[in-house]
Amino acid sequence: MRVGTLPGRKVLVTVAAAALASTGLAACGSGSGGGNSNTVTIWSSIDQPVQDGLKKKLVSELKADNSKITIKWQKVENINQLIITKIQAGDTPDIALVPQPGVVSQMKSLGAVKPLDGVVSKDELSSYLPGAADFSKFDGKTYGLIVSMNIKGLVFYNKPWFTQKGYTAPTDMAGLVTLADKIKSDGTAPWCFGIESDTATGWPATDWIENILAKQSGADVYKDWVTHKVKFDSDDVKKAFDTFDQLLLTDGNTYGGSKAIVSTNFANTGNPMFQSPPKCGLWEQGSFAPSFLPKSVLANQDQNIGVFGLPPESAGGDNPVELGGDSMTMLNDTANVKKVVKLLAATEIGEDAAGSSSFISPHKDFDASKYPNELTRDMVKVATGATTTVFDASDQMPAAVGSGSFWKQVTAWIAGQTTEDKMLKAIDDSWPAS
């Protein structure tokens, strides 16, 4: 689900994507170095600057160790589809960075990935953010480890305006409602919000629902929802939708009105915050979102852009934070491949990438001074302040739901074409039988 280089499964599901995937198939050629080869092959679909930074540090560490290993790191299109196809063809890399735990599970079912337990030390695993080392853990074994992450549930704002108005970041969900009401009473629409994204229209709304559910009901309910043990028409999920309704669909709460949400492109949604005066006060998105803002804003982003995380249900209480990202998987377990896997799991692997790209480390003790600006460091504080982390729910659900009925039904509901009860039933009914 990638929109261009956006994280996760939020992608334009088009014929063009399929064409890109087939192009990737032709381009990859022979994958694994295999046997005792000194060449270790890596495939990923991450942003080129992130890949370049990770490779630079990896090669540097190998050189410092006088290793004879050569890294062949290839950027491929739509690795989620490509890696399964290549596994079936018997032509795979040694290591693949995969953005969906569900795909890692498929790879495991095909017998194509090796457990990372024993390859990556317990000390290194303990350096991950709480819960983050478990995103691709199946049957008690770890088959994937996140290398580069994005943070969900961030609320951006116009810092000078926010400060001048005397607003402060809320500490609980009730405080978020109060802040939105205060912004509206002061004459500004509280929320900048749009969900249009071509054939992926709806995903910004599903991200909202996922984050609210995690905050209100906790990580265990969230994880059971991912597997449909908790249904969409359950009380917990209904509560999340009702909170979303209150925050974003109440008259006057969204710039342009609730009817404009479906037709407003998600990437342009934050721009009105920086008009004079601002047309909306708050913009919820992921850590990649500031890149969509005007160049004039980004030129001085630390002074112009503020951020806080969606707050927990109760101040000081359980505070899950939703993440996305690309997880390293090991398809061959030669000594050379294991050595590279260990290095990719190390806290320091992102030090070169952090200063020159959108890279964010999943390690809680990563040196934050390596990030290029205060805005990134503030976003990271949201993740490091989590009591636990959860992975993007729709990216883990069956595609028929996560990038199908969930998007479509939420969009219809926001547009006023269906009721909440009918929407929830339709999503539940669309869940595959097996």
N, C-alpha and C positions, 0 to 999 in steps of 0.2 A: 504494500500500500504506500508507495512513494509518490509524492507530487514533486516532480523534479528531483531535488536532493533532500526533500523533507524526510524526517525520520519516520519509521513505522510502516504500516500498511496503508497509509493515507495516500493513495496513488491514483493517477488517472487510469482507470481500468478500460483501456481502449485497444483497438486493433493495432495502433501504433506501438503500444507497450509490448504486444506480442511480437511485433516485427523487431523491436529492439532486442527482445529475448533471443530470437532466432539469430540475430546478428551476433549476439554474445556467444552463442553456441559455436558459430563458425570461427569466431575470433580466438576462442580459448585454445583450440587445438589440444595437444597432449597436455594433461594436467600434472599429475604427481611426478616428482623427481624419482620416487620409488626406490626400493632396495637400499643400497648403501650410498646413494647419490649425495653429493655435497650440496645439491640444489634443493631448496625447500620452496615449494610453490604456495602462494596465498592468493585467494580470490576474495574480493569484497565489492560492495556497491556504495561505499561511503564516499563522502565528498573528497575530491582530489587533494585539497590542501591538508585534510586530516590524514589521508593515506600517506602523503609525502612526509608529513611530520613523524608519523609512527615508524615509517620505514627508515627514516634518517636515524632515529634513536636506536632502532633495532640493529641496523648495520653497524652503528658506532659501538654498541655493546658487544657485538660479535667480534669486531676488530680489536677491541680492548682485551678480549679474551683469547686473541690469536687463533680464532676459529677459522676453519676453511669453508664454512657454510656460505653459500651464495643465496641471496633472497631474490626470488622472482615473484613480485607482487603485481597482480593484474587487476585493474578495475573492470568489472563486468556490469552489464545491465540486468536489472531484475534478478538478482541472485536467488531469490526465493523460488522462482520457477526454474531457473537455470540449473541449480545444484541438484534438484531432484531428477531432472532430465539427464544430467551428466552421470549421476549415480547409476541410473538404469542402463546407461550406455557403457558403464565401466571406465569412465574417463573423468577422474576427479583430481582436485588439488590435494595438497597435503593438509592445508588448513583453509577453512572458509569462515568468513565473518558474516553471520546471518542475523537479520533484524527481527526475526520472529521466533519465539520459543516453540510455537506450533510446528514450524518447519524443522527445527532441531529434533522435535519428537518424531516427525516423519522420517528423518534421516536415521534416527535410532531404530525405528521399526524396520527399515530397510537393511539394518545391520551395517551401516556405512560409517558410523562415528564411534570413536573410542572414548571410554570414560577418562575424565581428567583427574579423578581422585588418585593421589599418589604421584601424579606428574607435577601438579601445583601444590605447594606446601600448605599445611594448615595455617601457618602464620600469614601467608599471602592471602588465603581465603578469608581470614579474619579481618583483613584490612579493607574489605569491601563494605559499602554502606549496608546497614542492617537489611537483610533479605535479598540483596542484589546478587549474591552468589548462588541463589537458589532458583533463579528464573528458569533455567534449563536443567533442573534436577528431576530425574524420572526414575522411579523404582529405587530410590535411595542413592542413586549415583548421579554425578555431575557430568553433563555432556556438552555444556556450553558455558562460557564465562564472558560477561559483558566487558568490552574493551573501551568503547566510546559511547557515552550516553547523552540523552537529552532529558530535560526536566520538564514535567507537565504541571499544570495547575498554577502557573505564575500569573500574577496580576501586575501589569505595567501601568504607569501613569506619568503624566507631565509633571516632573519634579518641582520646577519653580511654582507652577500654578497650585499644585497639591499643598506645598509648604505655605504659600501665601494665604491659602484658604484655611489653614490651621487643621487640615485633616491628618489623621494618623492611621497607621495600618491596624486593622482589627485583630483581636486575639482569639476570637471564636466566630462561629457561623452567624450567631445572632448579631454580633458586632459588624459583620459584613453587610447584613441587611440594613442595619442602622446607618452605616456609612453611605450605602446607596441611597437611602431615603434622605439623608442630609444633603448629598450632592444634588438630588432632584429638587429638594425644597429651596436650594440656593440658585436654581434656575438652569442647571445643566443636566442633560441626560446622563445617568450614572454609567451606562455601559456602551462601549463600542462593540458591536457584535454582528458578524455575518457568517453564513455557512456555505455560500456558493463556492464550489470547487469542481466545476465541470461534472464528469460522471461520478466523482467522489463527493458530491454535495451532501452535506449533513455531518461530516466527520467532526467539525469543531463543536457541534452540539453533543455528539456522543462522548467526546473528551470531557466536556463539562459534566455530563451525567456520571461518568466513571469517577471523576475526582470527588464529586459531591458524595457519591455512595461510599467511597473509601473513607472519607472524613467522618461521615455520619454513622456508618455501620461497622467500620473496621475492616482489617485486612482479611480475616477469615471469611466473612460474608462475601467480600469482594471476590475472593478466589473461588468460592463455591458458585458464585454467579457466573464466573468465566466458564465453568463446566456444566452449567445449567442445573446444578443441585439446588440453587436458589433461582427461582423463576423470575421473569420480568414482571409478572403481576403479583409478586410478593410484596409484603408491607414495606420492607426495606427499600426495594427499588422504587416503589410508588412514592415513598417519602423523598427520595432523591429527585424524581421528576417534579414533584410538587415544589421543592425548594428551587429548582431550576425555573419553574413557572413563575414563582414569586419574584425571583431576582431579575429575570430577563424578559418575561412576557407581560408583566404588569404595565399598564398604560404609562407611557412617559419614561420607562426605565431604559429603553434602548434608542440610541440615536437613529432617526429615520422611521421609528415606529416598528412594532413587531412584524408588520406585514412586509417590511423591507428586508428582514433578516435573511430570507431564503434567496433573494436576488443580489445580496451584497457579497462581493468576493472577500473571502477571509483574509487575503493578503493585504488588502487595502483598508481593512477595518480600523487599524490603529491610527491612521493618518489624521482624522479629525481631532484627535486629542491635542494636536500641536497647531491647530488653527488659532487665530486670535480674535475673540476668545475661544477656548476649547469648546467643541461641540459635544464631547462626551468625556467622562472622567476616568474610566477604568477599562482595561483591555486584558482579558484572560487568554493566555496562549502558552506555547512551549518556549523553551530557551532559544530556539532558532528564530523566533518571531521578530526580534528587533531589526534583523537584516532587511525587513520589508519597509521599514520606516524611511521617511525622506532623508536624502543625503545631508541636508542642512541640520537635521536633528542628530544624525549619527556622527557628524563632524565634532560634536562636543557631547557625546552620549552620557558620560558620567555626570555631567551637570544637567542634562535635559531629561533623562529617563530614570525613573525610580521603579522599584519592583518589590513586591512582597508575595508570599505564597498564600494560596487559599488556606484559611485558618482551620484548625481542628474544630470539631463539634463543641468541645468544652475547652476553655483556656487552660493550658498546661496539661491537657489530657492526651490520649492516644492520637498520634499525628502521622498517619501514613502519607507518603508522597509517591505519586505515580511517575514512573520513568519509562522511557523507550531507549532503544540503542541497538548496537550491533554486537553479537556474541561470537566469540571465537569457538570454533569446533575443530576437532582433530580427526582427520579421516585416515591418516597413516600414523603409526606409532614407532617409527624408527628413532634411534637415539638423536639424530639431528633434528627431527621434527619436534621431539619432546623438549629439546633445548630451546627451540624457538617459542614453543608454547609457554614455557616457563618465563621467558623474557616478556612475552605479550601480556602475561598475567601480572607482571611486576608493577608496583605502584609508580615507578619512575618512567614507564614506557611512554607516557604522554607528555613528557617535559618539553620536547621540541614542538610537538603538535599544538600544545596549549597556547603558545605565544603567537602562532601564525595562522590559526584556523578557528573553527567553531567547536573544536574538541573540548569535552568536559569529562573528567576522570570519574570512574565509579568508586574510587578508593577514598575513604574518609580522611586519610592522612596525606593525600596528595598536596604538594607545596603550592598553595594558592597564589603565591607571588609569581608563578609562571604564567598565570592568565594575563591577557593584555590590558584589562581595564577593570574598574571597580564594579561596573554593572555585572560582568560575568561573575566576579567574586560574590556579589550580593545574591545572584541566582543560585550559586553553589551553596551558600549558607542555608537556603531553603531545603536543599537535599540533605545536607549534613545535620540539619536540625530535626530530621525525621525520626520517629520512633521505629518505623520500619518502612520498607519500600515495596511497591507493587508494580508489576509490568502492565503496560497499556492493555486493558481488557479486551477491546474489540479486535486488537491484533492477535489475541489468543483464541478468540471464538472461531468456530467454523466460518469459512469465507461467506457462506450463504447468509450468515447472520452478521458477523462483524463488519464486513464490507458490502453487505446486501440489505437485508430487511431492517437492520438497526438504523443504518443511514436513511433509508427510504421512508420508513415509518415515522421517524423523528422529524424528518423534513415535512412530511404531510401533516403531522400534528402541529408543528409551528405555523404552517401555512393555513391552519384552520380547516383542513380537509378531512380530519378524523378526530375522534375523541381520545383522551388518554387511555381509557379502558380498552377501546378497540385497538389502539396502537400496541399496547402491551400484549394483548392476546395474539395479535397478528405476528409479533416477533417470536413469542413462545411457540406458536404453531409452525413457524418456519424452521425451527431447530431440527437438524437432521436426525433421523431415527437412530442412527448408529455412528 
